[in-house]
Amino acid sequence: MKTATATQTRPFRPTVALAHVTDDAGRTLLLKVRDSHTWVLPGGSVVPGESAADAVAYHLRHALRLPLRPDRRTSWGLSTKIPDDPRRGWLVLYPCGTLSAEEINRISLPEVAVPKILAFTFAEPTELRRRLRSDHLTLLAQAGACA
């Protein structure tokens, strides 16, 4: 007698790897991106076959020309961008070090016809609550990196 076996598949949850980068004064690097009313942490999507750590290093290198390597993951959670969507993705936060004034001066936004990143800034820990996207703020709070 043959029995059928059921295969279960987990729902796809995209992953976004984010970087916590600071300056010498302890301020956090934030990006202003097109189609967003708030500032976000640098980072980007993880493609199949890539680790989240490799993804964050790639996005720092290509988006800001920063050759930084992430440290161990400090916090993770679900994106709140689409709260009721069961496919909403994972967010993973990696500390990526402190930039000197010289390194900050070398940050270069990509020159493209329709830029995704419009600007960057560094924000004091006390400013993060009013400037940063809420799910990114939650990750920083879990990591003990904001007031």
Helices and strands as residue ranges (DSSP letters): E 15-23, E 28-33, E 39-40, E 43-45, H 52-64, E 75-78, E 90-99, H 101-105, E 117-123, G 125-127, H 128-131, H 134-142
